[in-house]
């Protein structure tokens, strides 16, 4: 889940998504305990998605405006080229 997708959602949608992820996290914990967990990396992904949603929700609540980052390709093109040092011969 990308942060840009999360920022596009409303507060109610974020709340619902957070509840869904917490339910999934509970189910993954139960599967881990019973030895039925097949994809252990999903636990990490769900935990991080929960953190992303909580962060964006807190930003929305405080009214903090977050500027979007420029794409990497555009940032590299905008940067001036470095001059090569001439070697002394």
N, C-alpha and C positions, 0 to 999 in steps of 0.2 A: 504494500500500500504506500503510495507516494504522498508526501506532505501536501503537494499542490491539490491532489484529489480531496484530501481531508479539509483543506481550507475552503474548498468550493461548497462544502456541505453546510447546512444550517445547524443551529445549536440542538434542535430536536433530533435531527438525523445523526449528529455526533453522539448524543446520549444513547440512541438506539444501537448504534454500531458498537459503542462501548459495552453495553449490556450483552450483546451477542458475543463479543470477544471474551468477556469474563465467563460466560457460560461455556464457551469452547475451552477456555483455560482450565476450568473446573473438570470438564470431561477428559481433557488430556492428562490432568493430574491423576484422575481415577484410573485411566488406562495405564499410566505408568506404574501405579501401585499394584495393579492386578497383572502386570506383565503383558498387556495387550497392545502397548504402544508400538506402532510400526515406524512412524516418522518422528524421530526425536527432535529434529530441527524445527518442527512446527511449534514446539513449546517456546523456543527462542523468538520465532517470528511473531507469534501471538503476543508475547510479553512486550516486544518492541512496538508493535502496532498500538497496544494499549497506551504506552508511554507517549507515542506521537499524538494520539487523540487527546489525551489529557493535557498535553502541552498546548496544542492549538486551542482547546476549549478555554484554558486559562488565559491565553492571549486575547481571545475574543471577549472574555469577561472583563479583563482589565482595559480593553479598548486599545491595546497595543497594535500598531500597524506594522506589519512585517513586509519589507520590500522583497520583491522576487529577485532571485539571483539571475544574472545574465548567463546564457548558455556558454559552455566552456569554449566552443569554437569561436564565438564572437569575442570573448574576452581575450583569447590569444591573438586574434586578428587586430584588435584595438591596441594591444601593447606594442611599444616601439621595439624594433629589432636591436639586439645588442651588437655592438661593434666588436670585431675580433681584434685582439691585441697582436701587434706585429712583433715578430720575434727578432731579436738582434742577432745579426749574423756577422 
